[in-house]
């Protein structure tokens, strides 16, 4: 079911991207120099769809990185909670075994009474 839903979603997205690539094949001038000066530091000609795809990929990657970074404190607290839970489980098991051994030592079989 998951696979079918994935294909139902990805097929129209792929067709849209393919149409975008076919419709925007013209070359555009890409200049990466924020400051005016003698000449640009980097300049190239590339198809418009490549520029759009590269911008989308860069945006997705940077957004994912920022999300991962901002959730770091939650991952850290989850790690600490797991460690504390494991420590408490071990302590509970130790205390239960101590309790069992002490209760077994206290409960001793009754001695037969002397019939004197």
C-alpha positions as CSV (number, residue, x, y, z in Angstrom):
1,X,0.0,0.0,0.0
2,X,2.8,2.4,0.9
3,X,4.6,1.6,-2.4
4,X,1.4,2.3,-4.4
5,X,0.9,5.7,-2.6
6,X,4.5,6.6,-3.2
7,X,4.2,5.9,-6.9
8,X,0.9,7.8,-7.1
9,X,2.6,10.8,-5.6
10,X,6.0,10.6,-7.3
11,X,4.7,10.0,-10.9
12,X,3.0,13.4,-11.2
13,X,5.9,15.1,-9.6
14,X,8.4,13.5,-12.0
15,X,6.2,14.4,-15.0
16,X,6.0,18.0,-13.8
17,X,9.8,18.2,-13.4
18,X,10.3,16.6,-16.8
19,X,7.9,19.2,-18.3
20,X,9.8,22.0,-16.5
21,X,13.1,20.7,-17.9
22,X,11.8,20.5,-21.5
23,X,10.2,23.9,-21.4
24,X,13.2,25.7,-19.9
25,X,16.1,24.5,-21.9
26,X,17.3,28.0,-22.8
27,X,20.7,29.0,-21.4
28,X,20.8,31.8,-18.8
29,X,23.8,33.6,-17.5
30,X,24.6,32.7,-13.9
31,X,26.8,35.2,-12.0
32,X,27.9,34.5,-8.4
33,X,29.4,37.8,-7.4
34,X,27.4,39.9,-4.8
35,X,29.7,42.9,-5.1
36,X,30.1,45.0,-8.2
37,X,33.7,45.3,-9.4
38,X,36.0,44.7,-12.4
39,X,34.4,41.4,-13.2
40,X,32.4,38.6,-11.7
41,X,34.3,36.0,-9.6
42,X,32.2,33.2,-11.2
43,X,30.2,33.3,-14.3
44,X,28.7,30.6,-16.4
45,X,25.9,29.8,-18.8
46,X,23.5,27.0,-17.8
47,X,20.0,25.8,-18.8
48,X,17.4,27.5,-16.7
49,X,16.0,24.1,-15.4
50,X,19.4,23.2,-14.0
51,X,19.6,26.5,-12.1
52,X,16.1,25.9,-10.7
53,X,16.9,22.3,-9.7
54,X,20.2,23.3,-8.1
55,X,18.5,26.1,-6.1
56,X,15.8,23.6,-5.0
57,X,18.4,21.0,-3.9
58,X,20.4,23.6,-2.1
59,X,17.3,24.9,-0.3
60,X,16.2,21.4,0.7
61,X,19.7,20.5,1.9
62,X,20.1,23.7,4.0
63,X,16.6,23.3,5.4
64,X,17.3,19.8,6.5
65,X,20.6,20.8,8.1
66,X,19.0,23.6,10.1
67,X,16.2,21.3,11.2
68,X,18.7,18.6,12.3
69,X,20.7,21.2,14.1
70,X,17.7,22.7,15.9
71,X,16.5,19.3,17.1
72,X,19.9,18.5,18.7
73,X,18.7,19.3,22.2
74,X,15.7,16.9,21.8
75,X,18.0,14.1,20.6
76,X,20.4,14.8,23.6
77,X,17.5,14.7,26.1
78,X,16.2,11.4,24.6
79,X,19.7,9.8,24.9
80,X,19.9,10.9,28.5
81,X,16.4,9.6,29.2
82,X,17.3,6.2,27.6
83,X,20.4,6.0,29.7
84,X,18.5,6.9,32.9
85,X,15.8,4.3,32.1
86,X,18.4,1.6,31.6
87,X,20.1,2.5,34.8
88,X,16.8,2.4,36.7
89,X,15.9,-1.0,35.1
90,X,19.2,-2.4,36.3
91,X,18.7,-1.0,39.8
92,X,15.2,-2.4,39.9
93,X,16.4,-5.9,38.9
94,X,19.1,-5.7,41.5
95,X,16.7,-4.7,44.2
96,X,14.2,-7.4,43.3
97,X,16.9,-10.1,43.5
98,X,18.0,-8.7,46.9
99,X,14.4,-8.7,48.1
100,X,13.9,-12.3,46.9
101,X,17.0,-13.5,48.5
102,X,16.2,-11.8,51.8
103,X,12.6,-13.1,51.9
104,X,13.8,-16.6,51.2
105,X,16.3,-16.3,54.1
106,X,13.5,-15.1,56.5
107,X,11.1,-17.8,55.5
108,X,12.6,-21.0,56.9
109,X,10.9,-24.3,57.3
110,X,9.4,-24.9,60.7
111,X,11.2,-27.2,63.0
112,X,9.3,-30.2,64.2
113,X,8.3,-29.8,67.7
114,X,9.8,-32.1,70.3
115,X,7.2,-34.4,71.8
116,X,8.7,-34.4,75.2
